[in-house]
Structures are given as structure tokens and as C-alpha cells.
């Protein structure tokens, strides 16, 4: 994709106010936290990546604060440590959008690009934002690995591909071959709740990435 077109698309995304509830909430948060990013968060990483990671939405004090997915909050701790361990990131810690960290053959995005109240986007908002994810998926080569972090991200990927969720059920460590040629991997989300309750352990998360790394080498 030409750089000029990429810049145009990124500008269009960051200026998006198509969801009134989300736009209003961002305005409210910006008033209380003037130094926060408080705009739709663009994907982070390299073009034509072998791995696209799809999260749920920016966190209040994470990506919504820093402007980079999974940066600055608890959810990014395990993610970036794991990305570094398996060769997808230049550093194991993501602190800010300008900390020099680079992704390697990897890109990170979200199903919903704006911070939702209580971290819970409404169905209509997921659908409204799905066109962005659809474009991202359409730009990928066949056999690209797509990792959905959580059931909402999983459902959003299927929606963007025009597929029925019933045919591709979400389960941790599941792998689905999609008709487009993409390979969809599932993991529980690396949220504070999931990691602290040990619904998702470090070993479980590393296991998913070990499978992805192996498959990409094949």
C-alpha cells in the first residue's frame, strides 16, 4: 500500500467519530485527563506481517493514554514479553509510543479502535468499526496468522470475513483455517483479570505463540 494512502487511512481513522457514545466518552476522558491520547488508536507494527494480533479495544490507562495498542497497562505486560520471547518484538516491555520498541513480522490492532465505557463496546459499535478490521484482513497474504485475544475479537474477525461464528467456535488454543486462506488462532485475552485469576497462565499464552511461530516457519 502506498505511503500516501496509508497516511490518509490513518488520518481518517484517528478523526473518526461515527459512534456517538464512544466519541462522547473520549471527550469526557480527555477533559479529566488532558495529557491522554483519547482518539481512535491505529494499528501498530509492520505492513505485510506474518502475524496480526487482534485485541478488544484500547484500555483507559493503556492505549487510550499512550496511543499505541497494549502499551501502558497490565494487558500489555504479558503480551510484549511473549512477543519478545518468540522474536516478534525488539524489546520485552512497551512503555510509551516513542520508546523505540519495534515489532518484527507482527502487527497489533483492535476490534474496536476507541475506548468504550467499562471496557464493554456495544454490538452496534463493534459492527460500525468492523470495516476497519475488514480492510486490515483483506490486505493480508494467505496463511497469515491472525491471533484473536478473546471471544469478542474472535467474533469480530469472523464478522469481517463474512463467516458464521457457529462454524468456528472460540476456544483457547483453537486454530481455524478460514476460507480466505488466513489461519485464525484463539487465546484468552491477556487482561489483568484473566492473568490474576490464572484463567490464562504464562505457560498457556506461550503455548499459543509457540504454535504460531512453528506454523509460520513451516
Buried (B, 14 or more C-beta within 10 A) or exposed (E): EEEEEEEEBEEEBBEBEEBEBBBEBBEEBBEEBEEBBBBBBBBBBBEEBBBBBBBBBBBBBBBBBBBBBBBBBBBBBBBBBBBBBBEBBEBEEBBEBEEEBEBBBBBBBBBBBBBBBEEEBBEEBBEBBBEBBBEBBEBBEEEBBBBBBBBBBBBBBBBBBEBEEEEBEBEBEBBBEBEBEBBBBBBBBBBBEBBEEEEBEBEBBBBBBBBBBEBBEE
